[in-house]
Every structure is written in C-alpha cells, then in structure tokens.
C-alpha cells in the first residue's frame, strides 16, 4: 500500500492515472507520518515553485500546504516489525525496486 498526504480524491486519481495495483491511503495533514517523525515543512521558496508549476499543495493536501513526508518505503513483516526501510529527504530519490524485492524475499 502507499500512504499519501493528499486528500482521498487526489489519491484515487493518482491510483487510476497510473493503474496502480495497490491501495493508496490518505494521511491528511500527515498526522500518521508525524507520529513516526517523518515530516518536514516546505520552505517558502520551494512552496512558491510548486505554485508556479500549477501544483496547489493547499488544495491537494487538504489545507496543509507546507507539511510533507519524505520519500519512504518500508517492508513490514506479519508481526508488524519493520524489516527494511528507505527514507530520503530528496523527493527525487526512491527505493530501488530490486532492493524492495530482496527485502520481501528475505521475509520468507
């Protein structure tokens, strides 16, 4: 599953647009991410860049335009234990699919 700070309508649109084969859950206000210490506030200059490109963070994130989670991926076992994690504050970096699959294979 994926968890996004976007409102449900935006999450559904994202899932449909990319034909995702997993659920995208909404964490409006990044409340769950905050509990895990996984949020940051966008500085004014970066928020302005989003606006220049027509991305309305205020609307998409349900009134929380500056609080965002970093890119993060977790592999969690059936007992709820995190067995592998990837977190990066650079939103252009994502976990490598091969690394995720290796972590999943290690669960067996």
N, C-alpha and C positions, 0 to 999 in steps of 0.2 A: 504494500500500500504506500501511498505518498501522502504527506501532510503538507498543506499549504496555508499561508495566512490569508489567502483570497476567500472572498465570500463564496457560498456554495454555487451560485450561478456561474461564476468565473471558473471554479474548479470543474464543473460539469462541462463547460465549453472547452476547457483545456483538454479534458479526457476525450471528448468527442472529436475535437480537431486533430488530435494525434492518435486516435484509435487505440488508446491505452488499454491494456489487458488487465489492469488492476484498479482498485478504488483510489480516488483522490479525496481525502478528507479535508475539511476546513477547520483551521485553527485561528478563528477571527481574533485579532488583537494579539496573536502569537502567545496566548496565555499558557498553552502547554509547553511551547518552546521556552518561555520564560522560566517555567518550573525546572527545566533542565539546564538553565543558564546559557541557552542558545539563541540569544537575540542581540541585535545591535541597532542603534538609531542612525539612520542615514544622515550625513551632514547636509547642510543647506545646499551646497554646490552640486552634490550628487542628486538630491531631490529635484533640483532645477533641471538637470539633464534629463531625468525621466520625463518631466513635463514637456520639455522641448521636443521629445520624440512621441508625444501624444499618449504616454502611459500614465494614466491618472491613478496614482497609488492610493489616494484618498478614497476613490470610488471602489477600486478593485479590492482593497483590503478593509473594507467596511468601516472607514473613518479613522484608520490607523495608518497614516501615510508614511511615517518615519521608522516604525519598529518592524524589523525584518529578521528572519532567521538566516544563518549562513547555510551554504550547501552542506548537507549532512546525509549520510547513509549509514544505516545500522543493520546488522544481522543479529537477530534475537532468537534464542533457542526456545523450545516449547515451555521451558520453565520461567521464561521472561528474563533470562540472563543475556546481556549484550556480549556477543562472542567476537564481533568485529565492528569497527567504527571508522568512518571517514568524515572529517569535518574540516572545512576550509572557508575562511572569510572572503576569499576571492571567488565571487559568484561565477567566474568563467571556468573554474576548476571543479570537476565532478569525479566521483569514484569511477575507476575503470571497471567496465563490465566483467572482465576476466578476474579481477580481484574479488568482486562480489560473488561470482560463481564459485571461486575457490573457497571462499568463506562458507558458502552454503554447503559445498561438498564436504567440508570439514565437520559439519554438524552430524553427519551420519556415523 
